[in-house]
Amino acid sequence: MTTIAVPRSLADALCRATGPIRLVDEQGNVLGNFAPAAVAGDCNELTAEELAEMKRRAASPGPWYSTAEMIAHVQSLEQG
């Protein structure tokens, strides 16, 4: 992952974010999106909705694949 140091003024603005931010250049061209590490509290806390969705997905019947199986599948698509 590339790390880019930003000026303090931009860092302060990003730290005050309460949700996702779209970053654009002076011409309005989209550079990317920024998601704050923490929004309204500890970044390790899950909302009730996020926890419920994780539990729902974990309880689903599958199919389930290992990371190795997924990598092998993606590689086969790239070669094929």
The 8 nearest C-alpha neighbors of each residue, nearest first, counted from 0:
[[1, 2, 3, 4, 33, 31, 32, 34],
 [0, 2, 3, 4, 5, 31, 33, 30],
 [1, 3, 0, 4, 5, 33, 6, 10],
 [2, 4, 5, 1, 0, 6, 10, 9],
 [5, 3, 2, 6, 10, 7, 9, 1],
 [4, 6, 10, 3, 9, 7, 8, 2],
 [5, 7, 9, 8, 10, 4, 11, 3],
 [6, 8, 10, 9, 11, 5, 12, 4],
 [9, 7, 11, 6, 10, 12, 5, 13],
 [10, 8, 12, 11, 6, 7, 13, 5],
 [9, 11, 7, 13, 12, 8, 14, 5],
 [10, 12, 14, 8, 9, 13, 7, 15],
 [13, 11, 9, 15, 10, 14, 8, 16],
 [14, 12, 10, 16, 15, 11, 9, 35],
 [15, 13, 11, 16, 12, 10, 35, 17],
 [14, 16, 12, 13, 17, 11, 10, 35],
 [17, 15, 13, 14, 18, 35, 12, 19],
 [16, 18, 38, 15, 39, 19, 35, 37],
 [19, 17, 16, 20, 34, 35, 38, 33],
 [18, 20, 34, 33, 35, 21, 32, 17],
 [21, 19, 33, 32, 22, 34, 18, 16],
 [20, 22, 32, 31, 33, 23, 19, 29],
 [21, 23, 31, 30, 32, 29, 20, 24],
 [24, 22, 29, 30, 27, 28, 21, 25],
 [23, 25, 27, 26, 28, 29, 30, 22],
 [24, 26, 27, 23, 28, 29, 22, 30],
 [27, 25, 24, 28, 23, 29, 30, 22],
 [26, 28, 23, 24, 25, 29, 22, 30],
 [29, 27, 23, 24, 26, 30, 25, 22],
 [28, 30, 23, 31, 22, 27, 24, 21],
 [31, 29, 23, 22, 28, 24, 32, 21],
 [30, 32, 22, 29, 21, 33, 23, 20],
 [31, 33, 21, 20, 22, 34, 19, 30],
 [32, 34, 20, 19, 21, 35, 31, 22],
 [35, 33, 19, 36, 20, 18, 32, 16],
 [34, 36, 37, 38, 33, 16, 18, 19],
 [37, 35, 42, 34, 38, 14, 41, 43],
 [38, 36, 42, 35, 41, 40, 39, 43],
 [37, 39, 17, 40, 35, 18, 42, 36],
 [40, 38, 37, 17, 41, 42, 18, 16],
 [41, 39, 38, 37, 42, 44, 43, 36],
 [40, 42, 43, 44, 37, 39, 38, 36],
 [41, 43, 37, 44, 36, 40, 38, 45],
 [44, 42, 41, 45, 37, 40, 36, 46],
 [43, 45, 42, 41, 46, 40, 37, 50],
 [46, 44, 49, 50, 47, 43, 48, 42],
 [45, 47, 49, 48, 50, 44, 51, 52],
 [46, 48, 50, 49, 51, 45, 52, 44],
 [47, 49, 51, 46, 50, 52, 45, 53],
 [50, 48, 46, 52, 51, 47, 45, 53],
 [49, 51, 53, 47, 52, 48, 45, 54],
 [50, 52, 48, 54, 49, 53, 55, 47],
 [53, 51, 55, 49, 54, 50, 48, 56],
 [54, 52, 50, 56, 55, 51, 57, 49],
 [53, 55, 57, 51, 52, 56, 58, 50],
 [56, 54, 52, 58, 53, 57, 51, 59],
 [55, 57, 53, 59, 58, 54, 52, 51],
 [58, 56, 54, 55, 59, 53, 60, 52],
 [57, 59, 55, 56, 54, 60, 61, 53],
 [58, 60, 56, 61, 57, 55, 62, 54],
 [61, 59, 62, 58, 63, 57, 56, 55],
 [62, 60, 63, 59, 64, 58, 57, 56],
 [61, 63, 60, 64, 59, 65, 57, 56],
 [64, 62, 61, 65, 60, 59, 68, 66],
 [65, 63, 68, 69, 66, 62, 67, 61],
 [66, 64, 68, 67, 69, 63, 70, 71],
 [65, 67, 69, 68, 70, 64, 71, 72],
 [66, 68, 70, 65, 69, 71, 64, 72],
 [69, 67, 71, 65, 66, 70, 64, 72],
 [68, 70, 72, 66, 71, 67, 73, 65],
 [71, 69, 67, 73, 72, 68, 74, 66],
 [70, 72, 74, 68, 69, 73, 67, 75],
 [73, 71, 69, 75, 70, 74, 68, 76],
 [74, 72, 76, 70, 75, 71, 69, 77],
 [73, 75, 77, 71, 76, 72, 70, 78],
 [74, 76, 72, 78, 73, 77, 79, 71],
 [77, 75, 73, 79, 74, 78, 72, 71],
 [76, 78, 74, 75, 79, 73, 72, 71],
 [79, 77, 75, 76, 74, 73, 72, 71],
 [78, 76, 77, 75, 74, 73, 72, 71]]
